[in-house]
Amino acid sequence: MELVVLTPVLFGFALLTLVFGRITEAQQQITESSRAAVQAAAVMPTPASAQLAASENAVVGGYGRSRTCAQSSVVTDIGDFRPGGSVTVTVTCKVDLSDLSFPGIPGSTWISESSTAPVDPYRSVR
């Protein structure tokens, strides 16, 4: 009798562990991705090259983990791209949870992370 009652509860805990693990892994990946992208953008000489560098350096869902980020986007804010200013990169990721279907668990969720880096005040920006 206890086995019949406890099996769904244990299955639910295992499923929640998988869901939280996948979301945590995706959050860590986009945090690292936004930091790498903003560091690459901050050292570029022009705003256009900063946007390109941010897009190229924001690797989301890579490293052989196709389930982590089903979709991702990278937005670079270069509005204050001048000596002494800053650049901000926002990485957004759609985490696919459809293979972990269970009542109360959404099919996917969106997470986002922003990083800001200063532009060197003693250099020239074209």
TADANOR-V702444 format. One record per residue. N is the residue number from 1. RES is the residue in one small letter. PHI is phi as a letter, one per 30 degrees, with the letter a starting at -180 (* if undefined). PSI is psi in degrees with one decimal (999 if undefined). Layout:
n:N res:RES phi:PHI psi:PSI
n:N res:RES phi:PHI psi:PSI
This chain:
n:1 res:m phi:* psi:-43.6
n:2 res:e phi:d psi:-36.4
n:3 res:l phi:d psi:-40.5
n:4 res:v phi:d psi:-37.0
n:5 res:v phi:d psi:-40.5
n:6 res:l phi:d psi:-24.1
n:7 res:t phi:e psi:-49.0
n:8 res:p phi:d psi:-33.9
n:9 res:v phi:d psi:-46.1
n:10 res:l phi:d psi:-38.4
n:11 res:f phi:d psi:-41.7
n:12 res:g phi:d psi:-43.2
n:13 res:f phi:d psi:-40.5
n:14 res:a phi:d psi:-40.7
n:15 res:l phi:d psi:-42.9
n:16 res:l phi:d psi:-35.5
n:17 res:t phi:d psi:-42.2
n:18 res:l phi:d psi:-42.6
n:19 res:v phi:d psi:-51.7
n:20 res:f phi:d psi:-35.3
n:21 res:g phi:d psi:-42.7
n:22 res:r phi:d psi:-41.1
n:23 res:i phi:d psi:-41.1
n:24 res:t phi:d psi:-41.0
n:25 res:e phi:d psi:-42.8
n:26 res:a phi:d psi:-40.2
n:27 res:q phi:d psi:-42.1
n:28 res:q phi:d psi:-42.2
n:29 res:q phi:d psi:-42.5
n:30 res:i phi:d psi:-26.2
n:31 res:t phi:d psi:-48.2
n:32 res:e phi:d psi:-38.9
n:33 res:s phi:d psi:-43.7
n:34 res:s phi:d psi:-34.6
n:35 res:r phi:d psi:-43.6
n:36 res:a phi:d psi:-40.6
n:37 res:a phi:d psi:-42.2
n:38 res:v phi:d psi:-34.1
n:39 res:q phi:d psi:-39.3
n:40 res:a phi:d psi:-38.5
n:41 res:a phi:d psi:-35.4
n:42 res:a phi:d psi:-21.1
n:43 res:v phi:c psi:1.5
n:44 res:m phi:d psi:150.7
n:45 res:p phi:d psi:-23.5
n:46 res:t phi:b psi:156.3
n:47 res:p phi:d psi:-39.1
n:48 res:a phi:d psi:-42.0
n:49 res:s phi:d psi:-28.5
n:50 res:a phi:d psi:-41.9
n:51 res:q phi:d psi:-42.5
n:52 res:l phi:d psi:-43.7
n:53 res:a phi:d psi:-39.1
n:54 res:a phi:d psi:-44.0
n:55 res:s phi:d psi:-39.4
n:56 res:e phi:d psi:-30.6
n:57 res:n phi:c psi:-7.1
n:58 res:a phi:d psi:90.1
n:59 res:v phi:c psi:111.4
n:60 res:v phi:c psi:132.0
n:61 res:g phi:i psi:12.2
n:62 res:g phi:d psi:-156.3
n:63 res:y phi:i psi:26.7
n:64 res:g phi:i psi:10.5
n:65 res:r phi:c psi:88.1
n:66 res:s phi:d psi:-18.8
n:67 res:r phi:d psi:-14.2
n:68 res:t phi:d psi:-57.3
n:69 res:c phi:b psi:110.7
n:70 res:a phi:d psi:-39.0
n:71 res:q phi:b psi:148.4
n:72 res:s phi:b psi:157.2
n:73 res:s phi:b psi:150.9
n:74 res:v phi:b psi:123.8
n:75 res:v phi:c psi:125.5
n:76 res:t phi:c psi:121.6
n:77 res:d phi:c psi:108.0
n:78 res:i phi:c psi:22.9
n:79 res:g phi:d psi:-27.7
n:80 res:d phi:c psi:32.5
n:81 res:f phi:d psi:90.3
n:82 res:r phi:a psi:163.6
n:83 res:p phi:e psi:126.0
n:84 res:g phi:i psi:-5.8
n:85 res:g phi:d psi:-153.5
n:86 res:s phi:b psi:165.3
n:87 res:v phi:b psi:141.0
n:88 res:t phi:b psi:134.9
n:89 res:v phi:b psi:129.2
n:90 res:t phi:c psi:125.0
n:91 res:v phi:c psi:128.8
n:92 res:t phi:c psi:140.5
n:93 res:c phi:b psi:136.0
n:94 res:k phi:c psi:114.1
n:95 res:v phi:d psi:120.5
n:96 res:d phi:d psi:120.9
n:97 res:l phi:c psi:14.1
n:98 res:s phi:d psi:-27.8
n:99 res:d phi:d psi:-8.1
n:100 res:l phi:c psi:44.2
n:101 res:s phi:d psi:131.3
n:102 res:f phi:a psi:145.3
n:103 res:p phi:e psi:130.6
n:104 res:g phi:j psi:-9.9
n:105 res:i phi:c psi:123.4
n:106 res:p phi:d psi:161.2
n:107 res:g phi:d psi:-25.9
n:108 res:s phi:a psi:165.3
n:109 res:t phi:b psi:149.8
n:110 res:w phi:c psi:135.7
n:111 res:i phi:b psi:154.9
n:112 res:s phi:b psi:151.4
n:113 res:e phi:b psi:136.6
n:114 res:s phi:c psi:144.9
n:115 res:s phi:b psi:143.2
n:116 res:t phi:b psi:139.4
n:117 res:a phi:b psi:145.5
n:118 res:p phi:d psi:149.4
n:119 res:v phi:c psi:133.8
n:120 res:d phi:e psi:123.3
n:121 res:p phi:d psi:-14.1
n:122 res:y phi:c psi:20.9
n:123 res:r phi:b psi:165.0
n:124 res:s phi:c psi:142.5
n:125 res:v phi:c psi:129.1
n:126 res:r phi:d psi:999
